[in-house]
């Protein structure tokens, strides 16, 4: 099993959050900030907000989906409230 990261980024330009998952967070963040992703290329630069480390890709996909369903801003509010 390889560790995966579920990460949250923020674009001041779009005033929006973005959630994704990757096995290599640093490379993925660089990829986003070089405009290589169709969606995130519009919000450069993306700033790191939060990351979760999980045991495998399946767990990462499930957590990413959970965050998207809850809404990224609301999810961040929840984890701040519960002191994570």
C-alpha positions as CSV (number, residue, x, y, z in Angstrom):
1,X,0.0,0.0,0.0
2,X,1.2,3.5,-0.9
3,X,0.3,6.5,1.1
4,X,-1.9,9.0,-0.7
5,X,-2.7,12.6,0.1
6,X,-6.1,14.3,-0.1
7,X,-5.4,18.0,-0.4
8,X,-7.3,21.3,-0.4
9,X,-6.1,24.3,-2.4
10,X,-7.5,27.8,-2.6
11,X,-7.5,30.3,-5.5
12,X,-7.8,34.0,-4.5
13,X,-8.4,34.8,-8.2
14,X,-11.5,32.6,-8.3
15,X,-12.3,32.8,-4.5
16,X,-12.7,29.0,-4.7
17,X,-11.4,25.9,-3.1
18,X,-10.2,22.8,-4.9
19,X,-9.9,19.3,-3.5
20,X,-7.9,16.5,-5.1
21,X,-5.9,13.4,-4.2
22,X,-2.5,12.2,-5.3
23,X,0.3,9.8,-4.4
24,X,2.8,12.7,-4.8
25,X,1.4,15.9,-3.4
26,X,4.4,18.2,-4.2
27,X,4.4,17.2,-7.9
28,X,0.6,17.5,-8.1
29,X,0.7,21.1,-6.6
30,X,3.4,22.1,-9.1
31,X,1.3,20.6,-11.9
32,X,-1.7,22.7,-10.8
33,X,0.3,25.9,-10.6
34,X,1.9,25.4,-14.0
35,X,-1.6,25.4,-15.6
36,X,-1.5,21.8,-16.7
37,X,-5.0,21.0,-15.5
38,X,-8.0,22.4,-17.4
39,X,-10.0,23.3,-14.3
40,X,-7.3,24.7,-12.1
41,X,-5.4,26.6,-14.9
42,X,-8.0,29.4,-14.5
43,X,-7.2,30.0,-10.8
44,X,-3.5,30.4,-10.7
45,X,-1.8,30.5,-8.3
46,X,-3.3,27.8,-6.1
47,X,-2.3,28.0,-2.4
48,X,-2.1,25.0,-0.1
49,X,-4.7,25.0,2.7
50,X,-4.9,21.5,4.2
51,X,-3.9,17.9,3.6
52,X,-4.9,14.5,4.9
53,X,-2.6,11.5,4.6
54,X,-4.4,8.2,4.0
55,X,-3.3,4.6,3.6
56,X,-4.2,4.0,0.0
57,X,-5.8,5.3,-3.2
58,X,-9.2,3.8,-2.3
59,X,-9.3,5.7,1.0
60,X,-8.1,8.9,-0.8
61,X,-10.9,8.6,-3.4
62,X,-13.5,8.1,-0.6
63,X,-12.3,11.0,1.5
64,X,-12.1,13.3,-1.6
65,X,-15.7,12.3,-2.5
66,X,-16.9,12.9,1.1
67,X,-15.3,16.4,1.1
68,X,-16.9,17.3,-2.3
69,X,-20.3,16.1,-1.1
70,X,-20.1,18.1,2.1
71,X,-18.7,21.2,0.3
72,X,-15.1,22.1,0.8
73,X,-15.7,25.3,2.8
74,X,-18.2,23.5,5.1
75,X,-15.8,20.6,5.5
76,X,-13.0,23.0,6.5
77,X,-15.4,24.7,9.0
78,X,-16.3,21.3,10.5
79,X,-12.6,20.2,11.0
80,X,-11.8,23.6,12.6
81,X,-14.7,23.2,14.9
82,X,-13.6,19.8,16.0
83,X,-10.0,20.8,16.4
84,X,-8.4,18.7,13.7
